[in-house]
């Protein structure tokens, strides 16, 4: 990642914003169009800037990372994910943008994430 360096999860400083995002997936053996084997469904959506991304966003002052990420995903997806510290994968800091990005990965039961047309 250009302009980002790996840092410990608790990394912070004056004027540095905190953000968190989560890769949400569910395993499946379903076939796409009854032909193409799949292993998992991964949730991504269109971001504010027109790029694809993972659910999440900025953490409010005074919030811990998991609380803020659960709030953001509830706002964006309308479901409670129960993201916990055990779901944490990595943390990176951009000095240029003065932001710390935390990344999580959450596996869900098939019925929660699977597209309605395939259920």
Secondary structure, DSSP 8 states (H G I E B T S, - for coil): -TT-EE--TT---TT-EEEEEEEEEEE---EETTTEE-SEEEE-EE-TTSSEE-EEEE--TT--HHHHHHHHHHHHHSS-----GGGEEEEEEETTTTEEEEEEEEE--HHHHS-GGG-
